[in-house]
Amino acid sequence: MTTSEAEAQLEVDLSHVECALDAENVVKLFTFDKVEEDRKAGKPEGTVFTGELKELITDYQGGEFSLFFVNCQAPTVVSFDIRVSLYNVRNGVMDYLSVGEGTLPTMYMVLFVLFCMSAALWSAVVVKARANAHRIHIFMIILVAFKSLTLLSQAGMYHLIRIHGHPEGWNIAFYVFTFMRGILFFSVVVLVGTGWSYMKPLLAEKEKRILMVVIPLQVFAEVAIIILDENTPASRSWFTWRDILHLVDIICCCAILFPIVWSIKHLREASQSDGKAARSLVKLTLFRQFYVMVVSYIYFTRIVVYLLKSTMPFQYVWISDAAGELATLAFYVMTGLKFRPHANNPYFLVNDSDIDPQELARYV
């Protein structure tokens, strides 16, 4: 066993020693010598090791720890069954969540309430302005609903892990809702970026191809998430799947930007050629803002959140999850405000006389 801070040093130590059990930055719990002794003694339950970190580690201050199995007798193969139970004791009660994850059940439940309120408000807006509502607005309601269910399943999953050490089926609900939410999110962003249903009734062939690429990739990514969650880094394919998942996620994020760029290009050309330059300019401004929103959201959730998780002290790792979810909520709210169904939406009801031609030329 080793601390997260000592893992980097452990790699250096392994370059000087042949076995990790001989490295200085590890705490050796037990070896198969102990297992053999217990077997010869006839212990029916096998070898049982129980210990407290403050007794095993000198100057124990808390932190994140990793448990390793090391085989120093290469190329031998070892087969065994092991059950590991790691927990903190708070007020005399076992808590299977780490200190940094202790806030997650409450945090996800609060976010579930916030997203439910957003879904209810958005539904009320769509119903009230149903004369100007389009099919894309219905898709947005479904997306927020599945996002809310994802947060609810996460809250339940972490709560049960805290008490029992196992999600007890809530992880299945989480996988299902995450699967649907992932597909809906990328689909909605692509459809909004193309102006489907509120600017044009049909998608162009190249826009259909984008959807045909993004959706299968998302299916692949969500399956990879399940494989990662149900396996540990000890399995051979874990790191391969992790790298593939990151690559697929980046590809999907880049792919959804193309329809927005195409819409911006089309509106720029329309503002220069047709007789509705002012209205095209306003739509152009809208799609430019949406493009910036999408890029900022992708950058924050894929890079900034990862950096937060990697650099925050162990007791504050929940902040990275909260930052990612709040960024998602802000993105949903801003998208809803800009593309809401409204009869007097200034983005779509601007006369040519509202903007000076010189101002138009400067923006275009």
Secondary structure as UniProt FT lines:
FT   STRAND          2..3
FT   HELIX           4..14
FT   TURN            15..16
FT   HELIX           20..22
FT   TURN            24..25
FT   HELIX           32..40
FT   TURN            41..42
FT   TURN            44..45
FT   HELIX           53..56
FT   TURN            58..59
FT   STRAND          65..66
FT   TURN            74..75
FT   STRAND          88..90
FT   TURN            91..92
FT   STRAND          93..95
FT   HELIX           99..101
FT   TURN            102..103
FT   HELIX           104..128
FT   TURN            129..132
FT   HELIX           135..164
FT   TURN            168..169
FT   HELIX           170..194
FT   TURN            197..199
FT   HELIX           205..230
FT   TURN            233..234
FT   TURN            236..237
FT   HELIX           238..255
FT   HELIX           257..273
FT   HELIX           277..299
FT   HELIX           300..304
FT   HELIX           305..311
FT   HELIX           314..316
FT   HELIX           318..338
FT   TURN            343..344
FT   TURN            346..348
FT   HELIX           352..354
FT   HELIX           357..363
//
